Amino acid sequence: MANPVIAIAGSSGLIGSALAAALRAADHPVLRIVRRTPSNSEELHWNPESGEFDVDAADAVARGSPADCRGGAVGVPEGEPGDPVAR
């Protein structure tokens, strides 16, 4: 069976880019979910402010893939260690 497609939001950051590279090195197809206009077929557009997401394209990529991987990352607010996050 072929490796499942793994979709990654936050794939241009430090952790996401390393994760995408490691998955590709292990022969897993990676779909990068990006906020800008996609530059190739391995990217899918998402606009979190408007909620715009190409569900049909995501479904077409995932069709036949047994994986259901979900994840995300958030930036760490500036401040001192131990400060409560008030956002």
FILO-683477 format. One record per atom (N, C-alpha, C): residue in one letter; x, z, y. Coordinates in steps of 0.001 Angstrom, whole numbers, plus 500000, padded with zeros to 6 digits. Layout:
<atoms>
aXZY;...
</atoms>
This chain:
<atoms>
m500839500000498829;m500000500000500000;m500888500000501239;a500480499252502234;a501234499179503485;a501126500497504241;n502141500786505030;n502103501992505848;n500991501885506877;p500293502990507155;p499207502967508132;p499735502808509552;v498898502253510411;v499224502151511829;v499066503534512436;i500046503940513230;i499998505241513883;i499925505003515386;a498843505484516001;a498648505334517443;a499199506559518148;i499931506308519237;i500558507399519976;i500200507294521452;a499576508335521985;a499395508468523428;a500578509277523937;g501099508915525089;g502266509613525613;g503558509078525039;s503531507839524594;s504688507267523887;s505833506833524797;s505665506951526111;s506772506579526995;s507555507802527455;g507090508986527109;g507797510212527478;g508933510514526518;l509597511615526752;l510760512010525954;l510420512155524473;i509411512936524173;i509048513179522776;i508354511968522170;g507415511362522916;g506679510216522393;g507561509021522088;s508541508751522952;s509424507602522695;s510313507855521484;a510768509103521315;a511572509435520136;a510725509368518866;l509484509830518964;l508576509767517815;l508307508314517420;a508015507463518407;a507757506047518119;a508968505391517459;a510157505677517971;a511380505099517389;a511593505580515957;a511363506854515702;a511543507400514350;a510534506801513374;l509303506650513824;l508286506057512953;l508613504602512643;r509033503849513649;r509416502449513404;r510602502368512448;a511562503278512607;a512736503287511717;a512329503562510277;a511206504266510094;a510690504557508750;a509665503510508308;d509644502374508994;d508769501240508661;d507278501512508841;h506934502382509768;h505528502597510110;h505189501740511328;p504099500990511276;p503665500268512472;p503131501255513507;v503531501079514757;v503158501989515829;v502353501249516884;l501259501850517314;l500454501332518413;l500600502312519562;r501185501850520666;r501386502703521835;r500161502605522737;i499546503729523057;i498406503763523967;i498965504017525363;v498777503034526255;v499410503074527575;v498370503008528692;r498723503553529852;r497818503517531005;r498011502259531843;r499149501637531730;r499402500389532466;r498874499208531656;t498998498017532219;t498603496820531488;t499536496642530284;p498992496479529084;p499849496305527901;p500772495089528058;s501999495231527584;s502970494136527694;s503175493398526379;n502596493900525280;n502718493206523994;n501605493678523063;s501574493137521865;s500496493436520916;s500620494820520290;e501704495529520557;e501882496881520033;e501430497939521031;e500754497502522109;e500265498419523129;e498773498218523347;l498092499307523652;l496652499289523885;l496381500048525177;h495553499462526044;h495279500065527355;h494266501198527267;w494527502248528046;w493623503376528199;w493696503842529642;n492550504057530283;n492503504580531639;n491769505922531583;p492514507038531589;p491868508337531436;p490945508706532591;e491219508186533794;e490359508523534935;e488971507913534810;s488905506660534369;s487613505980534262;s487017506087532856;g487835506511531897;g487381506565530515;g487468505220529806;e488029504222530492;e488149502885529901;e489121502912528723;f488632502433527577;f489447502337526370;f488894501197525545;d489749500319525081;d489309499152524321;d489079499559522867;v487888500070522598;v487542500563521269;v487604499445520232;d487153498245520605;d487167497134519657;d488590496781519243;a489519496774520194;a490909496474519866;a491508497572518999;a491212498814519319;a491720499929518518;a491181499859517099;d489905499530516980;d489282499416515659;d489912498281514862;a490179497165515521;a490786496021514839;a492178496366514332;v492930497141515097;v494274497537514671;v494196498516513510;a493268499454513587;a493182500512512578;a492444500099511317;r491718498993511356;r490922498594510191;r491813498500508953;g491400499150507918;g492169499119506679;g493257500163506623;s493446500915507693;s494484501928507716;s493888503272507316;p494461503946506330;p493889505217505891;p494247506396506788;a495123506199507756;a495577507328508575;a494581507665509669;d494488508931509957;d493708509412511090;d494598510411511806;c495462509897512653;c496440510747513332;c496024510925514781;r496008512158515220;r495627512439516599;r496675513350517199;g496962513112518448;g497935513964519108;g498011513613520568;g498741514350521281;g498905514097522696;g499891515105523262;a500260514867524465;a501196515765525122;a500757515931526567;v501076517048527116;v500804517292528522;v502100517709529177;g502226517392530441;g503407517812531173;g503404519325531363;v504560519880531436;v504678521309531679;v504750521518533181;p503844522310533751;p503876522518535190;p505142523246535605;e505576522987536817;e506763523663537312;e506434525122537570;g507411525954537443;g507218527386537670;g508213528171536858;e508067529438536928;e508972530305536195;e508463530493534767;p509380530674533802;p508943530943532443;p508040532181532426;g506951532083531683;g506020533191531584;g504899533158532608;d505007532279533627;d503929532161534602;d502684531623533915;p501519532184534194;p500288531633533614;p500006530261534199;v499460529383533384;v499093528050533846;v497697528145534426;a497559527815535710;a496284527991536402;a495590526660536635;r495758525720535750;r495120524420535930;r494089524194534878;
</atoms>
